[in-house]
Each structure stands twice: as structure tokens, then as C-alpha cells.
């Protein structure tokens, strides 16, 4: 099963290619204040960025049901939330891909996956893709770590979750873990930009 997953991830990587530097520069850049947004959660309620102003920060993850990279990182995302939510950094997952492109990405499928996997964090639908465009997201999964200061959320890290999507046991750098740990300790993020590896977000025409 592990080898099938690795093969699927490799094939997906060959198809989606790599991000250009121009793509990585779109949207928010390090140090930018992120504008508040509000999206529908899988429980039917609206969740906004402002709901987290009492916390230290937020780990925004653009993801999707259909992408093998997102599926490979699912357990790691839940582990990140479990580790940091009590320290003031919550994971917030956002699905921004065109739902008509993949049956797995419909809102109903989002609800089913969140229930089946027992997500402990919000899973939001960005149906208009406005939030993904504002962030400059291009891949799933792609992470944006926001640090809260004086009621504003500032972008401190953007990129990959870690350095090995194929095999968690072979991970050498846990980028998001390192970024959040640095922020909690009052230190600057050592590697604030990494290249996201995953499936391309399918944009609406």
C-alpha cells in the first residue's frame, strides 16, 4: 500500500510540475497583515479569521479531498493541531479547488471526510476562491502560518508542511512545526519560505 501511495504521489508531482517564482510572489508576502475572511465550515456555520483573535496565531492550510499529497499529510495536520492548539495556534483547513472538477471535492464530500477522519479543526469551503487568491495559494497542501499581534494576523511562514510528502518516517525538516515553535518562543522563523509540493488548485473559468 505504501508503494502505491508513493507511486501516486510521484505521478501527481510529474503532472503538476513546479511553481515558478512569479507564482510564489502572488498574494500575501511575509510581514503582510492578512485581511479578515469568513467561510462556511463543514458543520454549516461560518468561521472567520477574526474568531481566532484570542489566540496566538493560526495555521492556514489549503487542501483538497482528491489530492494524494493532501491525503498523505492528513494525519500530520491532525497531529500539528493536537500539538499546538492548546498553545494558541489552531489549524484551519480550506478547500478552494473548483468543486466541479473533482467529485471528491464537493461540500458533501468535505463533510463526509471531516466526519470519517474526525477532524479536530475547521474545514472551510472557499467556493468563490477569493481567499485562495488573496493568499496567493497555488497548491494543496500549502500552509500559511499567521502570528497574531494587536488584533491583526501577520504572515510569518508560507510553504510546505515538511520536507517529505512521500514518507513521514523520512522527514528531516518539519517546517510548520519549526515555524510555530519559533513564534511561541518569541524567535523569528528560521526558514520562512519553502516551496509547496502538491496538486495544483483547479481554478474556475
Secondary structure, 3 states (H helix, E strand, C coil): CHHHHHHHHHHHHHHHCCCCHHHHHCCCCCCCEECCCEEEECCCCEEEHHHHCCCCEEEEEEECCCCHHHHHHHHHHHHHHHHHHHHCEEEEEEECCCCCCCHHHCHHHHHHHHHHHCCCCEEEECCCCHHHHHHCCCEECEEEEEEEECCEEEEEEEECCCCCCCCHHHCCCCHHHHHHHHHHCCCCCCCCECCCCCEECCCCC
